[in-house]
Amino acid sequence: MSQFSFEYPLLLLVILLFVFCAKYCKERSRAIFFPHVKSLMVQGRGGSSLLTWLKWIGITTAVIALASPVITKSYTNSKKEGRDIVLIVDSSDSMRQRGFDPQDIMKSKFDVVKEVVGDFIQKRKDDRIGMVTFADIAFIASPLTFEKKFLTDITKMQRMGIAGKRTAINDAIVQSYNLLSKSKAKSKIAILLTDGVDNMSKIPFQDVINLIKKRDIKLYTIGIGDARDYNGAYLKALADAGHGEAYGARDATTLEKIYEEIDKLEATKIDDKKIVQHTYLYIYPLFLAILSLLLFMYIRNSKGV
């Protein structure tokens, strides 16, 4: 944003002093503060209009230069520190269960999760997000990317049964951490969502806990559905090891609130620095003032006025 102003605007009142003096001061009065004010104020009856114009252009621009015109530009330099986030989504057969959304009981858990996850993706403007889907096996559905539309489309394309019917949570976490291990972001986050109990992983629970503790990655866990459907203590142990939080969502509304809470907890850091730039313009009116007054003196002397 640019703004024009004067550093010393009160000095502009000096112009009024010259106008007053031109009208009321005697032509033969001695100049006290400005050596040539006597000749500048002289309005000889035989003087030309050119001299008058040069005189007042010189006086006016000189005073403007003294008032120091300046253009001030201010802008904010925002440094945004985004995060790398991996969404770990359960696509096992139990996610077919309906009734999770009271407003539309025909929707399956998986349908609701895709909608909520899609909304979460759209909110994370400055983050890279990836996705790992799991059932019998865990696979990378999307690498870490800033392309939100691509990731949203990938989310909508997810189908149950592609990765099997059972639940391999430990393997999915390892897959996610391997994906984040290549990240150079200062903040790395994994969000696990499941409605079941691990019954298919090849990697033991304790090995996963050791892996989580060694990595600088925050882990959030979300169990959805009835509390008897998933192992709450198991999910809490994972979250504690990853310095995150464990949540339980009994319905679609609660799940939305959980993702909103995580979104607030992991808000993108923005470092705003206001920069002000001053461009001083006094040199231009000063140059014009000197030129006008020199021409005034030259023409006046050459005509002998």
Helices and strands as residue ranges (DSSP letters): E 2-6, G 9-13, H 14-24, H 37-41, H 49-67, E 69-81, E 84-90, G 93-96, H 109-123, E 128-134, E 138-145, H 148-157, H 169-181, E 188-194, H 205-214, E 218-224, H 232-241, E 246-249, H 252-265, E 269-280, H 283-303
